[in-house]
């Protein structure tokens, strides 16, 4: 499970951090080369 702060963004209107719902593609790997990346999609409600 990804921690909530990983999906927070600064909202200038409310002057606070907010979680933006949607689908996020998370990539992890030893380099940025496609062959080295593992990708998962995380859906935030």
Backbone as ProteinMPNN parsed JSONL, in Angstrom:
{"seq_chain_A": "XXXXXXXXXXXXXXXXXXXXXXXXXXXXXXXXXXXXXXXXXXXXX", "coords_chain_A": {"N_chain_A": [[0.838, -1.183, 0.0], [0.557, 2.193, -0.851], [1.731, 5.129, 0.769], [-0.461, 7.77, 1.809], [0.549, 10.529, 1.612], [2.13, 10.332, -0.654], [0.558, 10.902, -2.793], [-0.324, 13.46, -2.6], [-0.892, 16.881, -3.461], [-0.053, 20.34, -3.784], [-2.605, 22.637, -3.22], [-3.436, 25.642, -4.317], [-5.74, 27.193, -4.085], [-7.065, 26.383, -1.704], [-4.978, 26.605, -0.034], [-3.559, 24.409, 0.983], [-2.465, 20.948, 1.339], [-3.661, 18.407, -0.841], [-5.24, 15.339, -1.738], [-5.438, 14.101, -4.941], [-7.883, 12.483, -6.644], [-7.734, 9.671, -8.891], [-6.088, 7.771, -11.522], [-2.861, 6.545, -11.156], [0.302, 5.944, -12.518], [2.838, 4.024, -11.385], [6.265, 3.685, -11.398], [9.114, 1.624, -10.989], [12.548, 0.933, -10.825], [15.925, -0.032, -11.789], [16.996, 1.765, -13.504], [16.064, 4.35, -15.879], [15.445, 3.167, -18.24], [13.183, 1.462, -20.331], [13.254, -1.381, -20.272], [14.186, -1.929, -17.734], [12.248, -1.199, -15.954], [9.53, -1.707, -13.712], [6.063, -1.588, -13.712], [3.113, -0.391, -12.129], [-0.403, 0.266, -11.78], [-2.091, 2.537, -9.788], [-5.091, 3.209, -8.223], [-6.709, 5.976, -6.953], [-9.257, 6.99, -4.852]], "CA_chain_A": [[0.0, 0.0, 0.0], [1.323, 3.442, -0.953], [1.298, 6.098, 1.773], [-1.297, 8.87, 1.319], [1.302, 11.711, 1.182], [2.72, 10.118, -1.982], [-0.389, 11.356, -3.81], [-0.789, 14.804, -2.262], [-0.405, 18.002, -4.251], [-0.394, 21.641, -3.208], [-3.773, 23.292, -3.8], [-3.297, 27.069, -4.018], [-7.047, 27.755, -3.709], [-7.358, 26.114, -0.29], [-3.73, 26.821, 0.69], [-3.28, 23.176, 1.722], [-2.171, 19.757, 0.554], [-4.858, 17.617, -1.129], [-5.092, 14.138, -2.549], [-6.197, 14.216, -6.18], [-8.316, 11.163, -7.097], [-7.429, 9.308, -10.271], [-5.188, 6.637, -11.733], [-1.451, 6.923, -11.194], [1.208, 4.892, -12.958], [4.024, 4.041, -10.544], [7.349, 2.924, -12.026], [10.267, 1.374, -10.141], [13.565, 0.18, -11.537], [17.322, 0.321, -11.545], [17.304, 2.883, -14.399], [14.858, 4.83, -16.556], [15.251, 2.395, -19.467], [11.949, 0.67, -20.268], [13.524, -2.78, -19.941], [14.514, -2.035, -16.316], [11.148, -0.689, -15.139], [8.318, -2.445, -13.353], [4.996, -0.587, -13.655], [1.803, -0.747, -11.598], [-1.362, 1.358, -11.79], [-2.727, 2.708, -8.495], [-6.297, 4.038, -8.338], [-7.014, 6.719, -5.73], [-10.644, 7.476, -4.872]], "C_chain_A": [[0.884, 1.248, 0.0], [0.824, 4.41, 0.123], [0.561, 7.284, 1.14], [-0.477, 10.092, 0.867], [1.964, 11.564, -0.196], [1.844, 10.686, -3.088], [-0.972, 12.731, -3.496], [-0.124, 15.847, -3.153], [-0.819, 19.292, -3.559], [-1.563, 22.245, -3.965], [-3.742, 24.762, -3.376], [-4.621, 27.693, -3.578], [-7.338, 27.573, -2.225], [-6.133, 26.323, 0.596], [-3.378, 25.609, 1.561], [-2.946, 22.043, 0.761], [-3.465, 18.978, 0.361], [-4.475, 16.39, -1.937], [-5.993, 14.308, -3.769], [-6.582, 12.808, -6.634], [-7.949, 10.918, -8.562], [-6.557, 8.082, -10.331], [-3.763, 7.153, -11.871], [-0.639, 5.72, -11.648], [2.498, 5.048, -12.154], [5.065, 3.137, -11.177], [8.542, 2.832, -11.083], [11.277, 0.58, -10.942], [14.96, 0.672, -11.234], [17.808, 1.42, -12.486], [16.002, 3.324, -15.048], [14.605, 4.122, -17.888], [14.021, 1.5, -19.306], [12.179, -0.766, -19.811], [13.798, -2.988, -18.452], [13.365, -1.638, -15.393], [10.045, -1.713, -14.911], [7.25, -1.372, -13.158], [3.729, -1.173, -13.04], [0.895, 0.485, -11.708], [-2.072, 1.365, -10.434], [-3.919, 3.631, -8.694], [-6.619, 4.649, -6.987], [-8.435, 7.25, -5.855], [-10.8, 8.704, -4.036]], "O_chain_A": [[1.844, 1.338, 0.766], [-0.381, 4.499, 0.361], [0.927, 7.74, 0.057], [-0.785, 10.652, -0.185], [2.315, 12.561, -0.827], [2.321, 10.928, -4.196], [-1.995, 13.12, -4.06], [1.036, 15.715, -3.543], [-1.815, 19.328, -2.837], [-1.531, 22.357, -5.19], [-3.993, 25.084, -2.214], [-4.623, 28.63, -2.779], [-7.805, 28.5, -1.562], [-6.223, 26.231, 1.82], [-2.959, 25.752, 2.71], [-3.118, 22.157, -0.453], [-4.279, 18.889, 1.279], [-3.519, 16.403, -2.712], [-7.175, 14.623, -3.635], [-5.705, 12.015, -6.976], [-7.868, 11.851, -9.361], [-6.314, 7.427, -9.317], [-3.504, 8.093, -12.622], [-0.879, 4.6, -11.199], [3.167, 6.078, -12.234], [4.797, 1.969, -11.461], [8.935, 3.817, -10.458], [10.908, -0.348, -11.662], [15.154, 1.657, -10.522], [18.902, 1.954, -12.301], [14.95, 2.735, -14.796], [13.647, 4.45, -18.589], [13.843, 0.86, -18.27], [11.383, -1.308, -19.045], [13.657, -4.105, -17.953], [13.497, -1.731, -14.173], [9.684, -2.478, -15.806], [7.504, -0.357, -12.509], [3.317, -2.285, -13.368], [1.382, 1.615, -11.727], [-2.588, 0.34, -9.986], [-3.781, 4.711, -9.267], [-6.782, 3.938, -5.996], [-8.778, 7.887, -6.851], [-11.9, 9.249, -3.937]]}, "name": "protein", "num_of_chains": 1, "seq": "XXXXXXXXXXXXXXXXXXXXXXXXXXXXXXXXXXXXXXXXXXXXX"}
